[in-house]
Amino acid sequence: MTLTLYYSPNACSLAPHIVLEEIGAAYRLELASVRDGTTQSAEFRAVNPKGRVPVLHGVAGSGMGPAGVLTEAPAILLYLARSHPQAGLLPASPIGEARCLEWLNWLSSNVHAMSYGQIWRAARFVADPADEPPVIAKGQQAVREQYAYIEQILADGRTWAVPDAYSIVDPFLFVFHRWGERIDVDMTAYPAWGRLTRRLLQRPAVQRALQQEGLLPQEPQVAAG
């Protein structure tokens, strides 16, 4: 069965989109725009009742939704890497895989769901719209603290997020680098992360995914050197 990725341009679904290009699997794209409300439509919720992307259709069995559907970016990334080991996007050792999950879980829960949730979806956290500005400000503060932590980790001389090799973590980090630019974070303040981002941009799979989502050209904010 051909895989179908439901995506929204520049959303976290960009990471599995890149990985699909990396592994060379047959797949098709289905646009489910967050911006125009498609993810909240009855048609999309029939695919993913949670009303969010990414969604990968064409996966055996069922879990948190209809048969054949897999949701949540970390789960999709892990599935794609595990089912295509020849691509080398997941370390073979248990500790290497655990290190990938360590990154993915933190990025998905703390950075995405909490901090960016506060910035872009403040209404999830408070009932009164008048209370949203402090929530947004808290999210902005948290993102900068988390980005400083990411930079500290990447600045130890490693080439990729999990030091041994390029993995499913790196496309996910690429997404958050782009999001920093969207909320006006000065991304040149994170030179190690910038170097990783430039390495990603040199990969044909990344260029293809960006082109398919209509995200080219865009020069990322990266420090020189």
N, C-alpha and C positions, 0 to 999 in steps of 0.2 A: 504494500500500500504506500502510495506517495505521501510524504509528510506535507502538512500545511501549517505554516506559521502565521498566526494572527498577530499583527504588529501595528504599532503607531509610530510614525516617524520620530526619531530621536528619543524615544522612550527606552525603558530598560530592555525592551524586546530587541533593541539593536545588538545586544550581546549575543543572544542565541542566533540572530540573523548572521552575524559574522561567523559564528562557529559552524553554522550550516554551510557557509561558503568554504570554510577551512576543510571540512571533512569530505566535501565533494558529493554529498548525498543528493538524490533527486528530491526536490521539494517545490512547493508553490507558495506564493505570498498572498495573504488576504488582509487588505487594509481594514483596520478597526480603529479609527482615529479617536484618541482621547479628547482632542480639542473640539471636534464637532459633535461629541456626545454619542458616537456610535457604540462605545463600550457600555453605555447605559441603556441601549435599546433592547427591546424584547428579543429580537433576533439574535443579538450577540449573547445575551444572558442565557439563551437556550444552549449555547455552546459552553460558556463559562458563567455559572450563576454568580460568581464573585464580581463580575463586571470589570475585569482588568486584563490587560495584556502583560506578558506574552501568553499565548496559548499554542500548544503544539498538538495538532490532530494527526491521527494515523499511528498512534502508539497502542500496543496491545493492552487489553484489560481496561479496568476502570478504577478510579480512586476517589477524588473529591468532586467529580462531575460525571458527565455522560461518558459512555464507553468510547474508548479510543482517544480521549482527551487527557493531556498532561498540562498542568499549570505550574506557576511559580518559576521564576528565572533560574534559581539555583538547581532546582530539580531538572529542568529542561537541559541546562548546560551539562549537568552530570550525566544524564541519560545519553545525550548526543556523544559525549566523549567516551563513555563506557561502551556504547554500541558501535563505535568506530575507532577501536584502539589503534589501528594503523595510522591515524592522524597524529597520535602522540600528544594529545591535549590534556591528558590526565596522567600524573605519575603512576608508575606501576606498583610502587611500594605502598603499604597501608598508611605510613606516616606522611608520605607525599600527598596521597589523596586527602588525608585528614587536614593537611595544611591548606589545600584548596578549599575545603569546606569551611575551615576557620575564616578565611577571607570572605567567601561568598555569604556565609551566615551573617557576619558583622555588617558587610556592605548592604545586604538586603534588609536587615532588621533595624540597625541603629542609624545608618546613613540615609537609606531610602525611606523606609516606612516611618521612622520617627522624625528625623531632621527635615528631609524634603517634604514629608507629610505636613509638618508644621508650617513650612513656607508656602506650599502650593495648595494645601487642603486644610487650612486652619479650622474650618468649620467642623472637621471631624473631632476636634479636641474641646470645643466650647459650644454652648448652646446659643449664646448671645453674640451676634456679629460685632458688637462693640468691644468684646473681649479678644478679638482676633489679632490686633496689632501686636500685643505683647507676645503672643504665641509665635507669630511670624518672626519677630525679633529674636526670640529664643532659638528658633530653628536656624536663623542666619548665624547666630553665635556658635551653635553646635556644629554646623557645617564647617566653619573655619577651624574650629578645634580639631575636628576629625580629619580635615585635609592636612593640617599640620602634622598629625599623627601618621597619616599615610606617607607624607614626605619624609618624615623621620625614618620610617621603615625602609623606604626605597632608596634612601641616601647612603646605605651601607655598602654600595658598590655592586649590588646585584643587577643583573640584566633584566630579569623578569620578576613578577611579584612573588612567585614561588621560585627560588633562585635557580634550581636545576635547569628549567626549560620553560619555554612559552606554554601557557596552559589556559584553561577556560576562565581563569581569574582575570587575565590581562584584558580581554574585551570588555569585561564588566567594569574594570577600573577606567577604561577608555570612555565609557558612558558617563561616569561621574566627573571625569575631567571636562567633558563637554557641558555637563550640567552646571559646573562651576562658572563657566563663561556665561551661561544663560541667566544666572542670578548676580552677575557683575562681580564675581570674585576675581581678583587679579591673579590669574593662574601663572603668571611669570614668577610669582613668589615661590613656586614649587618646582625647582629645576630638575630634580631627579624624576619626578612624575612627568615633567615635560619631555625628558629624554625617552621615557617609556612610551609616551604618546606618539612621539615622532617615529619610534620603531614600529608601532602599530600602523601608522599611516603609510609606511613603506610596504606593508603586506598587501598583495593583490586582493586577497579575500576581503580585507577591510575596505579597500577602495570600491570593490564591487558592491558591497552592502550599502555603503554610503551613497553610491550612485543610484542604486535601486530605490532607496528611500528619499531621493531627491535632496540629499544633504551636501552635495558638492556644488561649488567649491566652498570650503570653509577653512581658513587658516587658524589653527588653535593658538591660544596664548601660551607660548612656551618660552622659557628663558633661553638666551643664546648660550652656545657651548655644549 
